[in-house]
Amino acid sequence: MITQIVKFDIKLDKVEAFKAALIADKLGAKSENGCLELRLFQDKKQPNIIFAYERFNNNEALTHHASQPYTAVVFDLLKTSAQAALIIMKLNDTTPSPLHENNPKQPHKEDDVFIIFFIFKIKAGYREKILNQFGTHVKSTRAEEAGNIIFDLYTVEGQEDTFAVYEHWRTESDVWDIHFNQPYAVETGKLMNEAVVGELEQYMNFVTEF
């Protein structure tokens, strides 16, 4: 399976038209056997920042998707809408949550789902420590926290210093009031403060699905 995060930086006056093209692309992808999941998100604080989270069966399925007319519309629109280069992060070395429709942890009607993309860079010498600590962190979060729906850690292909955490929570308070007070999260926090380049906050994108 191929998993990737695509990050778009769009001119503010072009955002709504670009979102409409992405939604059409997502709807078209539903008819593709090789497209397993395609979800779209907009940053709450920076509405010009848009993410696509994509999972495909294989490279052939990804190539097939890229060749479709609805995908061509997105790339054509990028030529006049983007204010920074497109970023495609191919993800690996992970045990991802089940596909959305197969995930036994589904949102409840009363949930105000809180979603985070945390894509961060680390200093040299910390890669194995981060992987080891998150091994415990991911397993414990999924198994022990009722407020968690998705918690995935990914490495980024071709970037040894970059990791991506993809999270869905039932409410925002499940993150700040519960998750970060867990013993494994406290230990992860200590390590992250040592390992991450710069301030942690700069890497956090709080997003809304559309």
N, C-alpha and C positions, 0 to 999 in steps of 0.2 A: 504494500500500500504506500502511496505517496501522500504526504501531508505537507501543506505549505500555508504560510501567512503572506498575504499580499498587502502592502501598505501604500495608500494613495494620498498625496498631498494636493488638494484641489483648490483652485481659486474660489473664493467665497461666493461670487456671483454665478458660478457654474455648478455649485454643489448639488442643487436639487435636480438639475437635468442629468448630472452624472449618476446620482443615486437611482434615478428612473431607469437609466441604461443598465445599471448593475442589477436591478430587480428583474428586468427583462432577461438578462443573462442567467440569473439564478433560476427563473421559471423555465427557460429553455433547457438548462442543465438537468432538470428533473426527468427529462425524457432520455437522457444518456445513461446507458447501462453502466458505464465505467465511472461515472461521477457519483461518489458515495455520499458526499456531504458538501454543501456550499452555503456558508452563512455570512451575513453582512453586518457590519457594525460601524457606528459613527462615534467619534470621541465627544464626550459631554462638554469638555472645556474648550476644545479646539475643533469646531464643527467642520473645518477644512480637512481634517484627518479621518480617513475611512480605511477600514480593514476588511479583507475577505479571508475567511478561514476555510480551506478547501482540502478535501480528501478524495483521492482517485485510486482506482484499482492498480494502475501501473502507468508507465510513461506513454504507452499507446493511448490510453484513455485521456491523459492530460493533453496530448497532441491533438486528439480528436476534438476535445472541448475548444482548444485554441483556434481550431479551423472553422468553427461554426459562425454563421452570419451574425447572431446576437452577440457573440464575443468580439467579432470584428467591429461592431458598433462601439463597444466600450473602448477599444484601442484607438479607433478613429477620433472619438471624443476626447481622449487623453491628450491628443496633439494640441488642442486649443484650451483644454481645461486644467491641465497639470501646472503647478507652480514649482514643482521639484520632481526629480527623477523617481520613477516607479521603483519600489523596493520589493523584491520577491525573496522570501526566506524559505528555503527547502529545509524541512525539519527531520531529525532522525534521533536515534538512540533513546527511544522512549517506549513507555507502555501506556498508550493513550487510553482514555476512557472509551467505552463502547460508542459506536455511531449513535447520533442523537436519538433516532427513533428506537434504538435497541437499549438505550441506557435505562436501567431500572430506577435510577434516581431522576425523577421528572419534577419540574416545578409544580407547585400547588396553585390553585386559582388565586389564593390570597397572597402569594409571593410577589414581592417587588424585586425581581431578579437583578442582581448586581454582578456585572461582568468586568473582568480585568484582563488586559494584555500587559504583561510585565516582561519587557525585552531588555535585557541588561548585559553589560560588558564587565568582565572581571580582569584583575591583574594577573600577571604571569605567576604560575606556581599554585594556583588555587583550583584548577579544573577538577581534579580527582576529589578534593575535599568537598566541593560543591555537589558533585554527583553522589558521593557517599551520603552526605547529610540529607539531600533531597530524596534519596531512596527511602529513608525513614519518614521524612516529612510527608511525601506524597501518599505513602501507604497508610500512615496514621490519619491524615486528613480525610481520606476517602472512607476509611473504616469507622472512625470515631466521631466525626462531626456531622450531626444531622442537618446542619445548615448548608453543607457543601453538596453541589450537584456535579460539577466537573472540576478536577484539579490535575493538570498535566504539566510535566516538565519536558522540554525539548532542547536538544542541542541544534545548532544551525549549521547546515552543511557548508564546509569551506571557511567557517569562522570559529576557530578554536576558543576564542575568548568571549563568545556570545551564547546566551541561553534565552529561552522563551518560556514563560509560565502563562498558561491559559486557564482562567478560572471562571466558574459560574457559582454564585451563592444565592440562597433563597432571599436574603435581605442584606443590606449593607452592614447592619449591626452584627451579622454572623461573622464578618471579617474583623472589624475593629474591636468589638467587645468580647468575642469568643475565640476566634482563630488565633489571633496574635498573642493571646494569653496562654496558649497551650505550651507545655514544656518543650516539645520538639520545635515549635515555631520560635520560641525564645532563643533556643540554641541556633537555629537557622539565622535569626536576626543578628546574633553576635558575629557569626561567620560572614554574613553578607556585609556588615559594616566594615569588616577588614578587607574583604575580597573585591567588592564592587568598585569600579572606577567612578569617582564622583559621588554625588548624592543619589540615594535610591529613588527619591521622588521624581527625578527627571525621566526615569524609565517607565513610569506607571501611566497607562492609558485606561481610564474608566470610560466604558463605552455603552451605547444603547444599540440593541439589535433592531434592524429594519428589514 
